[in-house]
Structures are given as C-alpha cells and as structure tokens.
Amino acid sequence: MGNNQLNHFDEQGNAVMVDVTEKAETERCAVARGSIYVTREIFDAIAGGTVRKGDVLGTARLAGILAAKQTPHLIPLCHPLLLSKASVDFELHEDTLCVDAVCTVKLRGQTGVEMEAMTGVSVALLTIYDMCKALSKTMEIGNIHLERKSGGKSGDYVREEGV
C-alpha cells in the first residue's frame, strides 16, 4: 500500500485495524499541543489556585494522562499500547489569556503514539473547561495539533512554524 493511501480500510472499503504484527519495535515519541482561551477572571483564578473545584492544572494533568492511556477505548481503530511515559504540562500566557497544554507520550513498540498525545491534550483542555465553567462559559478550546513525533517507518516529523 502506498504512502498516500489510507490503511484503515480493506480492499472492500471496510474499516479495519492496521496489522502491525510484522512491524519492527522502535522507540516512539509524540508531542501534541492545544490551547484554551479564557476570561481574565478564569485566568487569574487558575494562576492563583482559587477555583472552587480545586487544583485545575493538577486535575487536568491527571485527566490528560489517564486519557492518553485510554485512547484505544475512545478511538475505534487505535491499538492498545503499553505506554512507557505520558505527561501533560501547561504554559500560562497572561498576554493572551490562554493556557496551553502539552502532552508527551513515549513507548517502545510497533505503532506510534500520536493519537495518545492528541487525546491527552484534548481531555486536559476539556477538564480545564469543566472545572472553570461555573465562573464563565466564555472559553474556547482550539489549535490542537501534533508538534512532533519520532520513531517508526515514517521517521521523524516536526511541525513547521506558522502552520
């Protein structure tokens, strides 16, 4: 099958899980990022640790890690993977009232961890929304993307600036 063809379909067009049986195990890593734009009140509450529901970033970190581990239960054709690392970190940008979530996932295996990193970021951001929605529902989640990945047959990928 060529590199430009989708491999989650068989010859009849049915959705299938990709057979990775013959693929070599390699070290694989993926880093995904996304953002949530919030109001000044929410930003100050997150930064100051005064949200009534508790530690927003700590809870979002745990939610993102758990989500990365549960990806095959959410995305139908993802392989269950034994992750060796899943982390979520945050960057607070006061000038834009934005919180960035960055999820890094690693393993040694036969298939990549891009979906796990993207799922981790998404759920971390949704958790921030959930914990802060009592203050204001004026929040926007977006710009979720793969920043980089390494390992596997397709090699390394680094997202170009400004894309």
HUVENVEN-V648243 format. One line per field, one symbol per residue. phi: phi as a letter, one per 30 degrees, with the letter a starting at -180 (. if undefined). burial: b if it has 24 or more other C-alpha atoms within 12 Angstrom, else e. A space follows every 10 residues. Layout:
phi: ???
burial: ???
//
This chain:
phi: .ddccdccbd dciddbdddc ecdddbdbbb bbbabbcbde ededddddic dddkdddddd dddddddedc eddccecddd bcdcabbbbb bccddchbcc cbccbbacac bdbdddddde dedddddeee dcdddacdbb cahdaddaab jiddidbbdd did
burial: eeeeeeeeee eeeeeeeeee eeeeeebbbb bbbbbbbbbe bbbebbbeee beeeebbbbb bbbbbbbbbb beeeeeebbb bebebbbbbb bbeeeebbbb bbbbbbbbbb bbbbbbbbbb bbbbbbbbbb bbeebeeebb bebbbbbbbb bbeeeeeeee eee
//
